[in-house]
Amino acid sequence: MKDNPSIGKFLDSLAGVFALIVAVIGLNVIVFLVAYNNWLSGAFILIGLIVLNGLIIVAPAKIVPGFIPGGALKTCALSLGSFWAAILFLELVFPWVTPKDYAQIMDLRNRFLLSPEIDWRGTGFISKRESVNMAPDGHIDSKKRASVSWHVPGHVYVYEGFEPNLGKTYQNLVLWNSMGYFDKDYSLTKSEKTHRIVVIGDSYVESVQVPLNRTFHKILEQTLNEREFRGASESVEVIALGSSGAGQRQNFRTLSEQASLFSPDIVVMTLCSNDFCDDDPALKRELDLIAGVISPITRNLIAHGYFALAFAVRRIEDIGRRRVFVSPELLQWTKNPPSRISDAFQNTLNSIRTSKEYCENRGITFLLVYLGSEIEIKYATDPVHTIEGLRSMGPGYVELEWDFENPLSILKSFCKSNGIILLSLRDALADAQKRSGLLVFGDHYSMFGHQVVSGCLDCAIEILVGGKSADRMQDIEKLCKKSFTYSR
């Protein structure tokens, strides 16, 4: 370049233009992210960015540093301003050009993000047509509206569901406690006469589908306190730390970072059938795609009013969904499941062992509870039609050989080898459904399902505090299944 000054000058100019483009794009991205993360309106953000780039275009030449090529600066700003204007235009015409697609996105917005006006009446469970099983679990300010926030302390979430055994749709009002969980608030300081049980898990522990006093952990707490338990003067607190989508890795973090603050005597760690998918990012993406779960990016775009962009993201997700031929969760119940399923399942079991060792080192009794799944209950009550239903789900399911005992057998063997006390609810749930004629699953557990679970846990806790040896605890499932009585 020393021998040819013109080439050196050209390269310096090229480097300057490149640095300029990076700087202007970076400025636009920073402004967008700051506004986006502060929940400003989507249209407002776009208009602001268009104005920002417009100001750069019309900026007087004398205020632009001499080393910055003015033409390149204005061209870059014009390109970015046009880009933001194009997105704004697409958002404005989207409802008119593709009204059906717009209606789908608005339906998602209405179901998951809007805050409907609700007659609170101080209750936690309101039928859309009539009051059903009112649950005055705690006072909810009648002036407070439902929040779009999820797990935000002090905010309210409205779950819309269907109770299969009542044949009623309803709205369940969920008030998040000071830690962001669906439960009462408990003091971190434990009195000497209090026996504490902490239940950790995913959406089955979260239990937003039912009123708080109908969740299995609150029924268990009430039952244990209504009779003499480890001495008449001792009270029992059952604290629920449930969060949707949590696998065993997240459960361990909850155990070590939050549950331990309550000084628990017993930790009930729940295991859901999809935990191994939640623990594996690749399987989690497949599971969410095939289930049609709204991704965080889609949810945020809708919340900001970017409906056209949300529609585009959903279409891209649909392409990925068509590439997933079989649900990774269902593959665990096949003979000789793929290695990626077996490896992920083993990693989840290892996380459970880590949680058990954490409790053991601190003198905390550890109980692992397998929650069962709806497909297992269907198979237990009607195996022929369940298999037919699975094979009708698509070409990927036709040739699969099913083995609904395999994962639970692996789990039981693992727990026995590692000294982990296991309570499987699968057979108890299936038996209760057969004998009662009531469904234990609706969307997650039905209210009857919560009854069954609380009854089994009541039995297990009694055995645990009775000082039974680890060997005798191997029969806990059989003992608790026999002890549970149900009522219509």
Secondary structure, DSSP 8 states (H G I E B T S, - for coil): --S-HHHHHHHHHHHHHHHHHHHHHHHHHHHHHHHHHTT--HHHHHHHHHHHHHHHHHS-GGGS-TTS-HHHHHHHHHHHHHHHHHHHHHHHHHHHH-HHHHHHHHHHHHHHT-------TT-SEEESSSB-S----S---TT----S-SS-TT-EEEEEEEETTTTEEEEEEEE--TTSSSS----SS--TTEEEEEEEESHHHH-TTS-GGGSHHHHHHHHHHHS--SSTT-EEEEEEEE-TT--HHHHHHHHHHTGGGG--SEEEEEE-TTHHHHTSHHHHHHHHHHHT---HHHHHHHHTT-HHHHHHHHHHHHHHHHT--S-TTGGGGBSS--HHHHHHHHHHHHHHHHHHHHHHTTT-EEEEEE---HHHHHHHH-HHHHHHHHHTT-HHHHT--B-TTHHHHHHHHHHHHTT-EEEE-HHHHHHHHHHH---SBSSSB-HHHHHHHHHHHHHHHHHHHTT--TTGGGGHHHHHHHH-----
